[in-house]
Amino acid sequence: MSKQMVIVGAGTMGSMIAAALQKAGAAGQLTMMRRETSRQSVDWPSVEVVWLAVKPQDIKPAVTDLPKLTTQLVISVMAGVSTRTLQQLTGAERIIRCMPNTPTTIGKGMTVWCATSATTQADKQWFTRILEQFSKLMEVDSDDWVDKATAVSASGPAYVFAFAEALTAAARDLGFSEEQARVLVTQTCVGATALIEQASVPVAELRQQVTSKGGTTAAALNALELSGFDTMWKKAIQAAYDKSKTLSR
Ligand SMILES: NC(=O)c1ccc[n+]([C@@H]2O[C@H](COP(=O)([O-])OP(=O)(O)OC[C@H]3O[C@@H](n4cnc5c(N)ncnc54)[C@H](OP(=O)(O)O)[C@@H]3O)[C@@H](O)[C@H]2O)c1
């Protein structure tokens, strides 16, 4: 299971991957390649796996001085960089493009992934055996589905955080202290998401269970609907998907 690996990019995602690999006991020899790390300091023929975890706009300079990665498995976590572009930039044939999210750091992640046809069953098994320790996995058959998942599950934690921020601000406006608002919102989010996970009914039914006709929740949901809540979400997710496709070009 343990392999010789390089992670290009030591930011949020690069560090998360390194921690996950170490926890899984999968990092034989792990090199974190930062901007200033000499590409010549690595014994490339012995490297088996290269993870790419820089921002999409940084990928070209990040891989320029690397040898062609024809014998390595390349795994990218970058948004909007297609497997075709990765092939052109790195020379690799065996490529897994995956899209994790930040809850992966606490073992509650969601990762969507696709692989090129040259990627072997052994590559895929190795990859899934590691990632499934930290994340649910969904294999898809094209880059387009990864771009769509980027808009939903990779960006998704930010939507939940934005909602929590807005609810906290609204609670503060009602007069609760910052700490009281934090506790009210945190436990509400924790409880509601646990219910979604455990319930055997659709999420719409859970919402209905909280919404008595003519009651307080109905008043709030009605105000949200009048403010264009559903349309706003569709636009937001479409904007993220469009951005992902633009980055891929
Ligand atoms: N954050 C998320 O929730 C998330 C989720 C899924 C996928 N992703 C994807 O993961 C990738 C990384 O995102 P991130 O949030 O980890 O970004 P980040 O925290 O900014 O990390 C990117 C790292 O890449 C480094 N870097 C830039 N140019 C480099 C080069 N030439 N050689 C080596 N390292 C270089 C940066 O160093 P400097 O600080 O010196 O610039 C930085 O440490 C992105 O493509 C993003 O689309 C992120």
The ligand as an ORCA input file, in Angstrom:
! r2SCAN-3c Opt
* xyz 0 1
  N      -9.867     24.131     -0.768
  C     -10.842     23.314     -1.155
  O     -11.892     23.150     -0.514
  C     -10.665     22.497     -2.420
  C     -11.544     21.432     -2.667
  C     -11.347     20.645     -3.804
  C     -10.325     20.937     -4.669
  N      -9.514     22.018     -4.430
  C      -8.458     22.288     -5.409
  O      -7.216     22.073     -4.777
  C      -6.235     22.910     -5.378
  C      -5.453     23.583     -4.270
  O      -6.365     24.357     -3.510
  P      -5.984     24.837     -2.051
  O      -7.252     25.295     -1.422
  O      -5.133     23.804     -1.384
  O      -5.066     26.111     -2.420
  P      -3.884     26.732     -1.562
  O      -4.134     26.545     -0.109
  O      -3.654     28.111     -2.102
  O      -2.646     25.817     -1.960
  C      -1.997     25.877     -3.194
  C      -0.523     25.726     -2.913
  O       0.159     25.606     -4.147
  C       1.392     26.294     -3.990
  N       2.015     26.599     -5.275
  C       1.740     27.598     -6.144
  N       2.565     27.531     -7.213
  C       3.378     26.466     -6.994
  C       4.446     25.895     -7.738
  N       4.878     26.406     -8.911
  N       5.045     24.801     -7.231
  C       4.649     24.265     -6.049
  N       3.658     24.784     -5.282
  C       3.036     25.867     -5.770
  C       0.999     27.522     -3.214
  O       2.141     28.137     -2.677
  P       2.153     29.742     -2.390
  O       1.374     29.884     -1.117
  O       3.592     30.037     -2.300
  O       1.445     30.396     -3.544
  C       0.079     26.931     -2.159
  O       0.808     26.443     -1.055
  C      -6.958     23.920     -6.269
  O      -6.722     23.594     -7.613
  C      -8.415     23.730     -5.911
  O      -9.225     23.847     -7.059
  C      -9.646     22.777     -3.311
*
